[in-house]
Amino acid sequence: MATHKPLGRKLRLMKATKQNRRVPAWVMQRTNRRFTRHPMQRQWRRSKLKR
C-alpha cells in the first residue's frame, strides 16, 4: 500500500485499528468469562477491509 494515503482511507484504517482491541479484563471478570473474544476481532492477514 502506498505511503501517502487519502485522508478518508487513513481515517478508516485508524478506526479499524482502534476497534481491533481485545475485550477488557474487567468485562471478562464481570460476565464470568462469557465474553472472551471480540466479535469484530480481525487478523490483518486473514480478512481485509473494504476500500
Phi and psi restraints in degrees (value plus and minus 20) as a CYANA .aco file:
   2 ALA   PHI     -86.4   -46.4
   2 ALA   PSI     132.4   172.4
   3 THR   PHI     -90.9   -50.9
   3 THR   PSI     -62.9   -22.9
   4 HIS   PHI    -110.4   -70.4
   4 HIS   PSI      88.4   128.4
   5 LYS   PHI    -128.6   -88.6
   5 LYS   PSI     133.5   173.5
   6 PRO   PHI     -84.3   -44.3
   6 PRO   PSI     132.4   172.4
   7 LEU   PHI     -79.9   -39.9
   7 LEU   PSI     -60.0   -20.0
   8 GLY   PHI     -81.2   -41.2
   8 GLY   PSI     -64.0   -24.0
   9 ARG   PHI     -87.1   -47.1
   9 ARG   PSI     -58.3   -18.3
  10 LYS   PHI     -83.0   -43.0
  10 LYS   PSI     -62.3   -22.3
  11 LEU   PHI     -85.7   -45.7
  11 LEU   PSI     -60.1   -20.1
  12 ARG   PHI     -83.7   -43.7
  12 ARG   PSI     -61.5   -21.5
  13 LEU   PHI     -85.1   -45.1
  13 LEU   PSI     -59.4   -19.4
  14 MET   PHI     -86.4   -46.4
  14 MET   PSI     -58.7   -18.7
  15 LYS   PHI     -83.9   -43.9
  15 LYS   PSI     -62.6   -22.6
  16 ALA   PHI     -85.4   -45.4
  16 ALA   PSI     -56.1   -16.1
  17 THR   PHI     -86.1   -46.1
  17 THR   PSI     -61.3   -21.3
  18 LYS   PHI     -88.1   -48.1
  18 LYS   PSI     -55.9   -15.9
  19 GLN   PHI     -92.1   -52.1
  19 GLN   PSI     -38.3     1.7
  20 ASN   PHI    -108.2   -68.2
  20 ASN   PSI      21.8    61.8
  21 ARG   PHI    -122.6   -82.6
  21 ARG   PSI     139.5   179.5
  22 ARG   PHI     -97.6   -57.6
  22 ARG   PSI     145.7   185.7
  23 VAL   PHI     -90.2   -50.2
  23 VAL   PSI     114.7   154.7
  24 PRO   PHI     -80.9   -40.9
  24 PRO   PSI     131.8   171.8
  25 ALA   PHI     -83.4   -43.4
  25 ALA   PSI     -54.8   -14.8
  26 TRP   PHI     -88.3   -48.3
  26 TRP   PSI     -48.4    -8.4
  27 VAL   PHI     -90.0   -50.0
  27 VAL   PSI     -62.6   -22.6
  28 MET   PHI     -82.8   -42.8
  28 MET   PSI     -59.3   -19.3
  29 GLN   PHI     -87.1   -47.1
  29 GLN   PSI     -62.0   -22.0
  30 ARG   PHI     -88.9   -48.9
  30 ARG   PSI     -55.7   -15.7
  31 THR   PHI    -117.3   -77.3
  31 THR   PSI      -6.1    33.9
  32 ASN   PHI      38.9    78.9
  32 ASN   PSI      22.7    62.7
  33 ARG   PHI      41.3    81.3
  33 ARG   PSI       5.4    45.4
  34 ARG   PHI     -91.6   -51.6
  34 ARG   PSI     -57.6   -17.6
  35 PHE   PHI    -126.6   -86.6
  35 PHE   PSI      78.1   118.1
  36 THR   PHI    -124.4   -84.4
  36 THR   PSI     -44.7    -4.7
  37 ARG   PHI    -143.5  -103.5
  37 ARG   PSI     132.3   172.3
  38 HIS   PHI    -100.2   -60.2
  38 HIS   PSI     117.0   157.0
  39 PRO   PHI     -88.4   -48.4
  39 PRO   PSI     -43.3    -3.3
  40 MET   PHI    -116.9   -76.9
  40 MET   PSI     -13.3    26.7
  41 GLN   PHI     -80.1   -40.1
  41 GLN   PSI     112.6   152.6
  42 ARG   PHI    -152.3  -112.3
  42 ARG   PSI     111.6   151.6
  43 GLN   PHI    -116.9   -76.9
  43 GLN   PSI     111.4   151.4
  44 TRP   PHI     -85.6   -45.6
  44 TRP   PSI     -46.0    -6.0
  45 ARG   PHI    -105.5   -65.5
  45 ARG   PSI     -55.3   -15.3
  46 ARG   PHI     -95.0   -55.0
  46 ARG   PSI     -67.3   -27.3
  47 SER   PHI    -145.3  -105.3
  47 SER   PSI     110.7   150.7
  48 LYS   PHI    -118.0   -78.0
  48 LYS   PSI     135.3   175.3
  49 LEU   PHI    -101.6   -61.6
  49 LEU   PSI     136.0   176.0
  50 LYS   PHI     -95.9   -55.9
  50 LYS   PSI     128.7   168.7
